[in-house]
Amino acid sequence: MDIKGRKIYGGKAEGEILKTNEPISFLGGVDPEKGIVVEKGHEIEGKSVRNKVLVFPKGKGSTVGSYTIYQLKKNKVAPAAIINKKCEPIVAIGAVISSIPTLDKIDMDDIPSQGRAIVNSNKEAVEIIDF
């Protein structure tokens, strides 16, 4: 099953899907050294974003979140790819400076809560390969 979206940053990546229906704050919500979601009460609190296809509606919080995404990449604990319903500037800048394939304008209901996906943002597509 291929799902079409809009390219924010090009590239191709494959990984296990980590999906939440809640926005993510990277500054204070994700540990930049461990890649673990630490925001109290978040739907995916305690989960690692490392090498995942991270699916969430949009980012929230401080513009410093862009640099937190970059720290995740430098520490080798960043998501393999990012899929958003609406990619706002904080996540977009973080994806660009970190070279993380990113798509938005994706209907979140089309992405399963588990399984694996290939994100090919150059082709503006997500392929669900195991669910």
N, C-alpha and C positions, 0 to 999 in steps of 0.2 A: 504494500500500500504506500503510495507516494502522496505527500502532503506539500502543497505549494505555500511559499511565504515570500518575504522580501529580504534581500541580502542587506545586512548591516556591515558585516566583515566577512570576506571571502575565505574559502578553505574547505577542507573535508575532514570529518572526524567521525569515529564510531565509538559508542559506549553504551553502558547500561543507563536506562532512563531513571532520573531522579526528578519527580514531579511534585510540585506544590501549587495549590490554588491561591496561596498567599504571596503578596509582594515580599521581596527580600531586601533587607538593608545590609550591604556589605560592610559598612563601617559599624563595628560593634555587633553585627549579627552573624558574621562568619569569622572564625579564627584564621588570620592570614598565614599562620605558621603551620597549622594542622589541617586546614581545609574543612573544618567541622562547623556546622551551623550551630551557633551558641545562643541565638536569640531565645529568651525564655518564652515558652508557650507556643513557639512556632511549630507549624505542622510537621516540619522535617528537622526539628531540634535534635541534635546528636548525630545526624547523618553526615557523611563525608561527601563533598562535592568533587573530590579528586577523580579525574578521568571520566566523570559522568556527563551524560547529555542532560544538562540542567534546564528544566522546564518550569517557568514561573511567569505570572502575568506581566509583572513589571518590577523595576527596582523602586526603592524608597530611601529617603534619608539624605545624608550629606554628600556633597560632591567629592569628598575625600574617598568615597566608596569606589571611585574609578581607580584610585591608587591601591586600594585594598585588593581589587581584582588583579592588578599588576603584581602585587606582592604574592598573591596566590600562585601566579604563573612562575615567578622567580623562585619560589619555594617548592615548585613541582607538585603542588596540590590543587591546581586550578581545574575547573571543568574542562572536558574535551571540547564541548560545544555548548552554546546557550541558545535556547528557544524562548521567545517572549510573545505574549499577545501584543504588547506595545513596548518597544524598546525605547526607554527615555534616555536622555543624554548621559546620565551617570553610567549606566550599563554599557551604552554604545561606546563611549570613550574608553572605558575599561577594557572592552573587547578589542578595540582597535589597537591600543597601546600594548596589549598582551597577546595579540595575534590569535584570538580565539574565534573560530567560525561561529557566526551569530546570525540568526534569522528572527524576524518578527512578522506580525500580521498573520499569526497562526491561530486557528481556532483551537483552544486548549482541549476541547472535548474530543478532538481528533487524535490526541496523543494519549496512549494508554498509561496507566499509573505504574506499570512495570514492563520489563522487557528490554530490548536493545534497539538502537536506532543508528542510522547513518545520516549525518547532516552534511549535505553538500550545498553550502551556501553559494558557491559559484553558479550552481544550477537552480538556486532558490528552492531547494526541495529537501524534504525529510523522508527517509524510507524507514518504515518500521519493519525490522527483520525478525524479531522474536518477541512474541507477547502471549 
